[in-house]
Amino acid sequence: MTKTADIGLIGLAVMGENLVLNMESKGYTVAVYNRTVEKVDNFINGRGAGKNFIGAHSIEELVASLERPRKVMMLVKAGQPVDDFIDQIISHLEPGDIIIDGGNSYFPDTIRRTQYVESKGLLYVGTGVSGGEIGALHGPSMMPGGSAQAWPFVKDIFQSIAAKVDNGVPCCDWVGSDGAGHFVKMVHNGIEYGDMQIIGEAYQVMKDLLGMSADEMHEVFTKWNTEELDSYLIEITAEIMAYKDEDGSPMIDKILDKAGQKGTGKWTGSAALELGVPLTLIGESVFARFLSAQKDMRVEASKLISGPKPEFSGDKQAMLNDLKMALYGAKIISYAQGYNLLMAAAKEYGWQLDYGGIALMWRGGCIIRSAFLGDIKKAFDTNPALAHLLLDNFFKQKVELAQDGWRRVCAAALLNGIPAPSLTSALCYLDGFRSAWLPANLLQAQRDYFGAHTYERIDKPRGQFFHTNWTGEGGNTVSTAYNN
Ligand code: 6PG
């Protein structure tokens, strides 16, 4: 009898190759196909040698080797290649078969593709896969969404290959319909941008204000990784600080300060703008990457525009403690804002998101994995209807405790001309969030003054709109188009 495969994979690039090795190590037989077909043979005779893989040289061969319902997973470049492969596979599949996209696809594409594939009688899963190459091999975090009927057929494979936390709980569960999985993965990436940016800001404060060496910073990050900030990104930052180039000098000092990006942070920012969510920390982190990319202009400006020269004469250890608090406080804001975005999206797109479950999926395997996510899980376990993370007692107390040191760091950064856009904007958000009053009354007055956009009054019931003829020249006609 010819051997059949439990699942088929298209795309033997870094993620695909490692993910199928992970699947095979858990006892699954995997059929593999790649557009450049030599890659299939190289894999079967290389890392896949002697293992339960079926090498396919065409889509037809791949599909023919699968047991039913057939499960075909694509790990190809996001965008047009996904649509192209869907069209190529669809004609070879039968009703009930499942197409899975494990790339970083833009969630509106996944919504559209789910509808399209379902309209052909098939099922579609768009899943976030996080953790890079090592994660894919040893246990990624997986965030699947799409056609709910597909979940029972892919659940065992996904949960067995996913990272495990708390004695075996998989960092993978069903997220929701159509684009929900890819949306959650996109927010994960936005948070990743935010975490990386605030760590970068702390690095600049240590380097430029406190004059610390990479080795000293290695010590600080290593210590922080045993405390509240215990996380993968702090851990790798500690390792990066210690890494030496061939000449024995810190590798970090040799790297050009120009950030790249593939777009998921930008999508998160756009989604926040679309949904009207104040996602300031992630937004600033995306903009900070854009500013870093304007390297040549910055170099020119640095010769023309003067500013304060960083100077520090205080207690270095006290400043480092403040810096840790600044990172911790800002991190709470970032996740609170990210969850705010998830909640707004759930409402807009009709997803039933399990917020504690999402924290659990991010708790292990992925790039933003941290001890902190365990506290978020607890907050949603205590109150599944929690409207905002800052309204949870644990996090409320933590930002209250963090804010004095955090304010000192922001003040020092601003006074010394060190840019800290994400740490400072997060603090501004906190101050705005805890303000019963904000100066938006003046905005409303201005809007009414120049455009008759009307305003509500504090001495009248909400929902009644008023207009003042501020100049005595305008008429009494009001504009109704701009209220929310
Ligand atoms: C992950 C990462 C992964 C990838 C990012 C990098 O979860 O494993 O987020 O998806 O490394 O896309 O993003 P940028 O290139 O935009 O920094």
Residues whose N, C-alpha, C, O or C-beta is under 5 A from the ligand:
A	BS01	6PG	V129 S130 G131 G132 N189 G260 Q261 K262 G263 T264 I367
